[in-house]
């Protein structure tokens, strides 16, 4: 790790002498250096006491002792712990220190494995500090490139931070998520490349000057802090995850000013409107209309290198053309998620040959429209075309009925392992489902008129998990013979299935 790394800025004591703690320092140094390479268990030394007694200062002096630095070969990691003790945050920060990378997107298992790989070979001293995060903050030299601070809220970021002229990476842990106001003084750090915040932020005035930015926290457009989406237009180096919420509060012209298609290094995109709010009040006093939602989403066409796309709470009426085109530009998508989405049109999934995960909650997609009350003819307002031909899809969440062309030879039958079917007003399960014999997890939710589960479910011999939710009229499982064929089934659950649960209790 580089000497420029700044991992703790709370209560930095420097060369301050501690009066009356000389023996405590000697004892702690002795404890730290007493461990041998044969010790199998992790050794923990706790310094406890009321706030303000100097616990952080004491630990700092011990960690700076020459005997300790030599014993641990200068491999000392100092981490700030919030009062809520976020274990994932601690693991993530440890990996970041040891490997010199951003680790915020890694899961717990990966973090643990990476730590084991490093910590199992050498001696490290790890200091976890929770002393008075809301009080004194002292700043490391102006040559510092990395800074990790913890504050109660974003308004408490000290103004002295603007003096760190060479700062490249700024990580902010916010304890109390209140106003998402990143102070404008951040924009004076011209060399800043990475900003990490554990909550969404508004765009501060002047953010556009930081043209070297590669990483941004989640952006919330609901609050006006002086900046606009156009401030992000010149961020050609922006990469990784880009999350934008509060899209109700902009129009199509403002959305186009982002020039999202030029952000060729952005590989994960989350676009979010306000939940349960069809008409969001605009700053100018006018009401947000559905056609404006269409225009905004159309203007936010991503780059062709995008891997994952999530769209939440879109209140418009159509899919964007960049999703429905005969040949979509998003050929590399591996994950597509659309939740609480009202758009109409034909979503041709044949375009997405590499899709692994598909999660759809398209409100109107599963609703049946009656064309004639006498003929009882029913049609679907929309249909997912091409789902059956996807060779990589392994997970599907949808409130859309399965495509009519799904058969036992369809490529998706060989890849799909998990399916969740939601909110159907039909009396039987879709017969196409029986072709997905390699399923390991099946979730059936909200079939309000479903009374019997068919015996052909016994074909699902690889099934490990079966979940039934909100099936108010379900009275019978498949036959005993069919259920016995599910010899891999280890997890079964039923909730809000009153008739079925009553029958199971009596048995």
Buried (B, 14 or more C-beta within 10 A) or exposed (E): BEEBBBBBBBBBBEEEEBEEBEEBBEEBBEEBBEBEEEEEEEEEEEBEEEEEEBBBBBBBBBBBBEEBBEBBEEBBBBBBBBEEEBEEBBBBBBBBBBBEEBBBEBEEEEBEEBBEEBBEEEEBBBBBBBBBBBEBBEBBEEEBBBBBBBBBBBEBBBEEBBBBEBBBBBBBBBBEEEEBBBBBBBBBBEEBBBBBBBBBBBBBBBBBBBEBBBBBBBBBBBBEBBBBBBBBBBBBBBBBBBBBBBBBBBBBEBBBBBBBBEBBBBBBBBBBBBEEEBEBEBEEEEEBBBEBBBBBBBBBBBBEBBBBBBBBBBBBBBBBEBBBEEEBBBEBBBBBBBBBBBBBBEBBBBBBBBBBBBBBBBEBBBBEEEEEEEEEEEEBEBBBBBBBBBEBBBBBBBBBBBBEEBEEEBBBBEBBBBBBBBBBEBEBBBEBBBBBBBBBBBBBBBBBEBBBBBBBBBBBEBBBBBBBBBBBBBBEBBBEEBBEBBEEBEEBEBEBBEBBBEBEEEE
